[in-house]
Amino acid sequence: MKSLLEKLGQNPQRSLQIFLRGLGLFVLSLGFIALGYFYHHLWQVVGLALLAIACLIAAWGYLGIFANRWLQILNRHKY
């Protein structure tokens, strides 16, 4: 399990970039959903598809950040 945490959390800056891209895509998808509310319902379908993709991307980035933090907790030395 520790090797999996090392692999996932090896680059927290990259994980943060992935998370922020997913967050930006999330905001964009909410814009499409709102656009569909006022104009045509197919914009909402596009927004929902982007929302699913955005959630997966943001979750992948957050998983890397979480793995890095958890690995730091496990490797902390007691004095």
C-alpha positions, 0 to 999 in steps of 0.5 A: 500500500505504501508503494501505491501512495508513493506512486500517487503522491510523488508530484503534489504540484502536478496533482494540484494542477490536475485538480485545478483543471478539473475544477475549472472544467466543473465551473465551465460545465455549470455554465453550460447547464445554466445556459441550457436552462435559459435557452435549449435543453441540449446545452444541459446535456453537454454540461452534464457530460462535462460535469462527469468528466470534470468530477473524475479529473478533479478527483484524480488530482485530489487523490494525488494530493491526499496520497502525498499528505497521507504519506507524509503522515506515515513517514513522520518520525517520533522524537 
